[in-house]
């Protein structure tokens, strides 16, 4: 809680100081990839050829996602949901991944403040809601109990290398101490113009996690073992997964944009060795339609 209060105070102070119109070119068309590949391709942005950026952006739309029930599940499901994005200057908010501007350092949903000193070197701080994990989402989780929802603090950075290439990293902390622990990832990728209307990107990321996160999402306490029949398992910190993605976005004319992509991941280390991991290799698809104001 002291960490959360400190960050919240910093967030409010930064909002007052940095919540002003972004400079021209502040949101460049290169998407830093320092985040897991399950996120959708960003589309709430100007065309890559644009040279003038507005002080504000807003977008609404729908997203269709086909993904595993949980990390390590051997079953997948199709989900459809709405999305919303709003940015003014350096402050932005997105309800879903994929609705941020393409130049944002980290495409996760939530509240974010851009602290970038230049177009090449990017920094940002953010808060996002984490819904946790529900026992009812899969039969394999029955008897384990729900993982409570929480708020995560996210610190992101990226560096644009050139010719469409960029590298980035991110660190997430459970601000409310509800079992989320810490996570971190490093990644690299490239975005290129495929045609006048379409831009595509590819990238990969390597993720790590601490003891508490591993225990919450991949561990089994003795009490849970007695209820479920799973063997007790106490994973330690280490590698979590390796992921890769290929995404594209197309300008449909007017204010309409479409995005679509595929991703794959492989659980590693203690996560791969968990009794809850039925299938360490996973893949997913995503597509969406967005109207940008």
C-alpha positions in Angstrom: 0.0 0.0 0.0 2.8 2.5 0.7 4.1 1.8 -2.9 0.6 2.4 -4.3 0.1 5.6 -2.4 3.5 6.9 -3.5 2.9 6.0 -7.1 -0.6 7.5 -7.1 0.8 10.8 -5.7 3.5 10.8 -8.4 0.9 10.0 -11.1 -1.3 12.9 -10.1 1.7 15.3 -10.0 2.8 14.0 -13.4 -0.7 14.5 -14.8 -0.6 18.2 -13.7 2.8 18.7 -15.1 2.6 16.6 -18.3 -1.0 16.7 -19.2 -0.4 19.2 -22.0 -0.4 18.9 -25.7 2.1 16.4 -27.1 4.7 17.8 -29.5 4.4 17.0 -33.2 5.8 13.6 -33.9 5.6 12.4 -30.3 3.6 9.4 -31.3 5.7 7.9 -34.0 4.5 4.8 -36.0 7.0 2.4 -34.5 5.4 0.1 -31.9 7.8 -0.7 -29.0 7.3 -4.5 -28.3 8.3 -4.7 -24.7 5.1 -6.6 -23.7 3.6 -10.1 -24.1 2.4 -10.9 -27.6 -1.2 -11.6 -26.6 -2.0 -7.9 -27.2 -3.7 -6.8 -30.4 -2.1 -4.6 -33.0 -2.5 -0.9 -32.2 -4.8 1.1 -34.5 -5.8 4.3 -32.8 -3.1 6.2 -34.5 -2.4 8.4 -37.5 -1.2 6.8 -40.7 2.6 6.2 -40.7 3.0 8.9 -43.3 1.4 11.6 -41.1 3.7 14.4 -40.0 1.3 16.3 -37.8 -0.1 14.8 -34.7 -3.2 16.0 -32.9 -3.2 17.0 -29.3 -5.9 14.5 -28.6 -7.1 11.2 -29.9 -10.2 9.0 -29.3 -11.4 5.7 -30.6 -14.1 3.1 -30.1 -14.6 -0.3 -31.5 -14.9 -4.0 -31.0 -12.3 -6.8 -30.6 -12.6 -10.5 -31.3 -10.0 -12.7 -29.6 -9.4 -16.5 -29.7 -7.1 -17.5 -26.9 -6.5 -20.1 -24.1 -8.8 -20.1 -21.1 -5.7 -19.4 -18.9 -1.9 -19.6 -19.1 -1.1 -23.3 -19.5 -4.7 -24.4 -20.5 -5.2 -26.9 -23.2 -8.6 -25.4 -24.3 -9.4 -22.1 -26.0 -12.4 -19.9 -26.4 -13.6 -17.1 -28.6 -14.3 -13.7 -26.9 -15.9 -10.6 -28.2 -15.8 -7.3 -26.4 -15.8 -3.5 -26.8 -12.8 -1.2 -26.6 -12.3 2.5 -25.9 -9.2 4.8 -26.1 -8.7 8.5 -25.2 -5.5 10.6 -25.2 -4.9 14.2 -24.4 -1.3 15.3 -24.6 0.8 12.9 -22.7 -2.0 11.3 -20.7 -4.0 8.4 -22.1 -6.5 5.8 -21.1 -7.5 2.5 -22.9 -10.0 -0.1 -21.8 -8.4 -2.8 -23.9 -5.1 -3.7 -25.3 -4.8 -2.7 -29.0 -6.5 0.7 -28.6 -3.4 2.7 -27.9 -1.5 4.8 -30.4 1.1 2.7 -32.3 4.0 4.7 -30.8 3.0 4.1 -27.2 5.7 2.3 -25.1 3.6 -0.6 -24.1 0.2 -1.5 -25.4 -1.5 -2.7 -22.3 -4.8 -1.3 -21.2 -5.1 1.2 -18.4 -4.1 4.8 -17.5 -0.7 5.9 -18.8 1.5 9.0 -18.6 4.2 9.5 -21.3 7.5 10.6 -19.8 9.5 10.3 -23.0 12.4 12.7 -23.4 12.6 12.2 -27.1 10.9 10.3 -30.0 13.7 7.7 -30.0 13.9 7.1 -26.2 10.5 6.5 -24.7 9.4 6.1 -21.0 6.0 5.8 -19.5 4.3 5.0 -16.2 0.8 3.5 -15.9 -1.9 1.9 -13.8 -4.1 -0.9 -15.1 -6.8 -3.1 -13.7 -6.0 -6.8 -13.5 -9.1 -9.0 -13.2 -7.2 -11.9 -11.8 -8.3 -15.4 -12.6 -11.7 -17.0 -11.9 -12.0 -20.7 -10.8 -15.1 -21.0 -13.0 -13.1 -20.1 -16.2 -11.9 -23.7 -16.7 -12.6 -27.1 -15.2 -8.9 -27.6 -14.6 -9.0 -24.8 -12.0 -11.9 -26.2 -10.0 -11.1 -26.2 -6.3 -8.2 -23.8 -6.6 -10.2 -20.7 -5.7 -10.2 -17.4 -7.5 -7.2 -15.2 -7.9 -8.4 -11.7 -6.7 -8.5 -8.7 -8.9 -5.9 -6.0 -8.3 -4.3 -2.8 -9.7 -0.9 -3.0 -11.3 1.8 -0.4 -11.6 3.5 -0.6 -14.9 6.8 1.1 -15.9 7.8 0.9 -19.6 10.7 1.9 -21.7 11.7 1.5 -25.3 14.4 2.6 -27.8 13.9 3.1 -31.5 17.0 1.6 -33.1 16.1 2.6 -36.7 14.7 1.3 -39.9 11.5 0.3 -38.1 13.3 -1.7 -35.4 12.8 -1.0 -31.7 13.6 -2.7 -28.3 11.8 -2.3 -25.0 11.2 -3.5 -21.5 8.5 -3.3 -18.9 8.0 -4.1 -15.2 4.7 -4.7 -13.5 4.0 -4.6 -9.7 0.9 -5.6 -7.8 0.1 -2.3 -6.1 -2.5 -3.8 -3.7 -0.5 -6.8 -2.6 -3.1 -9.4 -3.7 -0.8 -12.1 -4.9 0.1 -10.7 -8.3 3.8 -10.1 -7.3 6.1 -8.7 -10.0 6.6 -9.4 -13.6 9.1 -8.1 -16.2 9.7 -8.6 -19.9 12.2 -7.6 -22.6 11.5 -7.6 -26.3 12.3 -6.4 -29.7 10.4 -6.0 -33.0 9.9 -4.2 -36.2 7.1 -2.3 -37.9 7.0 -1.7 -41.7 4.7 -0.3 -44.4 3.2 -3.2 -46.4 1.1 -0.9 -48.7 -0.4 2.5 -48.8 -3.1 1.5 -46.4 -1.6 -1.4 -44.4 1.2 -1.5 -41.9 2.4 -4.8 -40.3 4.7 -5.6 -37.4 6.4 -8.6 -35.8 8.3 -9.1 -32.6 9.2 -11.3 -29.7 9.5 -11.0 -25.9 10.9 -12.9 -23.0 9.0 -12.6 -19.7 10.1 -13.3 -16.1 8.1 -13.4 -12.8 8.8 -13.4 -9.1 8.0 -16.1 -6.4 4.7 -14.7 -5.5 3.4 -14.4 -9.0 4.5 -17.9 -9.8 2.9 -19.3 -6.7 -0.4 -17.5 -7.4 -0.8 -18.5 -11.0 1.2 -21.8 -11.3 1.7 -23.0 -7.7 -0.5 -25.4 -5.6 -0.6 -25.2 -1.9 -1.1 -28.2 0.3 -4.7 -27.1 1.0 -5.4 -26.8 -2.7 -3.8 -30.2 -3.3 -6.1 -31.8 -0.7 -9.2 -30.3 -2.4 -8.2 -31.0 -6.0 -6.0 -34.0 -6.2 -3.1 -32.1 -7.8 0.3 -32.6 -6.2 1.5 -29.7 -4.1 3.8 -27.4 -6.1 5.9 -24.4 -5.0 7.5 -22.7 -8.0 10.2 -20.1 -7.5 11.0 -17.0 -9.5 12.4 -17.3 -13.0 11.5 -17.4 -16.7 7.8 -17.3 -17.4 7.3 -17.5 -21.1 8.7 -16.7 -24.6 6.2 -15.1 -27.0 6.1 -13.9 -30.6 3.5 -12.0 -32.7 2.7 -10.9 -36.2 0.1 -8.0 -36.4 -1.3 -5.8 -39.1 -3.6 -2.8 -39.4 -5.4 -1.4 -42.4 -6.9 2.0 -43.0 -10.4 1.4 -44.5 -11.1 5.0 -45.4 -12.6 7.9 -43.5 -12.2 7.3 -39.7 -12.3 3.5 -39.9 -9.4 1.1 -39.2 -9.1 -2.7 -38.9 -6.5 -4.7 -37.1 -5.7 -8.4 -37.1 -2.9 -10.7 -36.0 -1.6 -13.9 -34.6 0.6 -14.8 -31.6 2.3 -17.8 -30.1 3.9 -18.4 -26.7 5.7 -21.1 -24.8 5.7 -21.3 -21.0 9.2 -21.8 -19.6 11.0 -22.7 -16.3 8.8 -23.1 -13.2 5.6 -22.1 -15.2 6.1 -25.0 -17.6 6.7 -27.5 -14.8 3.4 -26.7 -13.0 0.7 -29.4 -12.7 -1.7 -26.7 -14.0 0.2 -26.5 -17.3 -1.7 -28.8 -19.5 -0.3 -27.3 -22.7 2.9 -25.2 -22.5 2.7 -24.0 -26.1 -0.2 -21.7 -26.9 -1.4 -19.6 -29.9 -4.1 -17.0 -30.4 -5.8 -14.9 -33.0 -7.3 -11.4 -32.8 -9.1 -9.0 -35.0 -11.0 -5.8 -34.5 -12.8 -2.8 -36.1 -12.2 0.7 -34.8 -13.7 4.1 -35.4 -11.3 6.9 -34.7 -12.6 10.4 -33.9 
